[in-house]
Amino acid sequence: MQDKLKVTLIRSHIGKPASHRAVLNGMGLNKRLKTVTLPDTPETRGMIYKVQHLVKVEE
């Protein structure tokens, strides 16, 4: 069974660069305090790294 990551949007995307908003939309995080479960892959980790100041991650 593949590991999962629980990602929650803590800070708003308002006023952030378009690339950060695109990453958040790609992860399915479009509202503050929304939580999604994503597979633990290198691609997902890279997306989280780009917006690490806006999200909280639980394993």
Backbone bond lengths (Angstrom), bond angles and torsions (degrees), N, CA, C in turn:
res aa  C-N    CA-C-N  psi(-1)  N-CA   C-N-CA  omega(-1)  CA-C   N-CA-C  phi
1 M - - - 1.443 - - 1.530 109.34 -
2 Q 1.309 115.76 133.92 1.454 120.79 -176.78 1.534 110.35 -79.08
3 D 1.318 115.82 143.43 1.457 120.23 178.63 1.523 110.19 -69.38
4 K 1.333 114.23 152.71 1.462 120.86 179.32 1.516 109.76 -122.52
5 L 1.316 116.29 152.76 1.453 123.08 175.84 1.520 108.31 -118.90
6 K 1.319 116.01 135.73 1.458 121.64 176.40 1.521 106.99 -100.79
7 V 1.340 117.18 114.24 1.456 122.80 -174.74 1.527 108.90 -114.16
8 T 1.340 116.53 128.45 1.459 122.63 -179.79 1.521 109.28 -121.47
9 L 1.331 116.54 132.63 1.464 121.68 176.46 1.521 108.42 -79.81
10 I 1.317 117.35 113.53 1.461 123.09 -176.46 1.523 111.25 -95.88
11 R 1.323 117.90 -43.69 1.462 122.13 -178.26 1.524 109.35 -107.58
12 S 1.309 116.65 150.96 1.450 122.42 -178.40 1.529 111.68 -70.33
13 H 1.319 115.21 153.37 1.461 120.95 178.13 1.523 111.60 -90.94
14 I 1.325 117.89 -1.35 1.460 121.38 -179.03 1.534 109.68 -64.70
15 G 1.320 115.71 129.74 1.455 121.29 178.70 1.514 114.40 83.66
16 K 1.316 117.65 2.21 1.466 121.42 178.93 1.531 109.18 -90.86
17 P 1.330 117.46 160.93 1.473 120.40 178.95 1.532 112.06 -60.33
18 A 1.314 114.68 154.89 1.461 120.96 -178.74 1.527 111.67 -59.75
19 S 1.321 117.15 -32.70 1.468 119.53 -179.66 1.531 110.96 -66.93
20 H 1.334 117.84 -35.59 1.466 120.74 177.45 1.528 110.36 -68.90
21 R 1.324 116.59 -40.99 1.468 120.01 178.01 1.523 110.65 -63.75
22 A 1.327 117.50 -38.30 1.460 121.39 179.44 1.525 110.92 -65.08
23 V 1.322 117.41 -40.19 1.461 120.97 178.57 1.526 109.90 -64.66
24 L 1.328 117.11 -44.62 1.468 120.49 179.47 1.524 111.00 -62.80
25 N 1.328 117.77 -41.97 1.463 120.67 177.17 1.522 110.81 -64.28
26 G 1.309 117.09 -37.31 1.461 121.20 178.24 1.515 112.66 -64.23
27 M 1.323 116.16 -31.65 1.464 120.64 177.54 1.522 111.94 -85.05
28 G 1.340 117.40 -8.02 1.456 120.29 -179.70 1.515 113.87 87.34
29 L 1.327 116.56 17.47 1.464 121.01 179.93 1.520 108.70 -102.78
30 N 1.323 116.62 97.47 1.453 119.46 -177.87 1.522 112.80 -115.73
31 K 1.326 118.85 -9.13 1.455 122.21 177.01 1.514 109.62 -129.82
32 R 1.315 115.70 149.64 1.457 121.06 179.28 1.519 110.26 -64.33
33 L 1.321 116.69 141.60 1.468 126.23 -179.56 1.529 113.41 69.40
34 K 1.324 117.70 12.56 1.463 120.62 174.01 1.522 108.97 -79.86
35 T 1.333 116.44 141.08 1.462 122.21 -179.38 1.518 109.26 -118.98
36 V 1.331 115.96 135.86 1.462 121.89 175.37 1.523 108.78 -129.43
37 T 1.316 115.77 153.82 1.459 122.27 175.73 1.516 107.88 -107.94
38 L 1.332 115.56 122.60 1.458 121.55 -176.82 1.522 110.04 -123.70
39 P 1.348 117.74 152.40 1.469 119.88 176.21 1.519 110.88 -68.26
40 D 1.316 115.82 148.21 1.466 121.36 -179.61 1.523 108.88 -86.77
41 T 1.334 115.47 86.80 1.462 122.03 179.76 1.524 108.52 -122.14
42 P 1.330 117.80 162.83 1.463 119.90 177.16 1.534 112.47 -59.23
43 E 1.329 117.46 -33.86 1.460 120.96 179.22 1.529 110.99 -65.35
44 T 1.324 116.13 -44.57 1.459 120.65 179.04 1.518 110.67 -65.89
45 R 1.328 117.06 -41.18 1.469 120.63 178.18 1.529 110.90 -61.47
46 G 1.333 117.40 -37.11 1.461 120.74 177.86 1.514 112.09 -66.39
47 M 1.330 116.86 -39.18 1.456 120.75 177.24 1.526 110.53 -65.04
48 I 1.326 116.21 -41.96 1.467 120.60 179.10 1.522 110.15 -64.97
49 Y 1.327 117.23 -40.19 1.465 120.81 179.57 1.524 111.38 -60.15
50 K 1.336 116.68 -37.71 1.468 120.46 -177.78 1.523 112.33 -67.17
51 V 1.335 117.57 -32.53 1.470 121.33 -177.70 1.526 111.28 -118.88
52 Q 1.322 117.19 31.60 1.464 120.92 -174.63 1.521 113.17 -62.15
53 H 1.325 117.29 -23.53 1.458 120.54 -179.97 1.533 112.38 -80.00
54 L 1.327 117.33 -6.94 1.456 121.83 -178.89 1.520 113.55 -110.27
55 V 1.334 118.34 -13.61 1.459 121.05 -172.88 1.520 111.96 -124.44
56 K 1.331 114.40 163.74 1.461 122.50 172.49 1.523 106.43 -121.38
57 V 1.340 117.04 134.23 1.459 121.89 -175.84 1.515 109.52 -118.68
58 E 1.339 116.05 133.76 1.451 122.86 173.94 1.521 107.70 -123.51
59 E 1.315 116.34 140.28 1.471 120.15 -179.89 1.501 110.53 -93.08
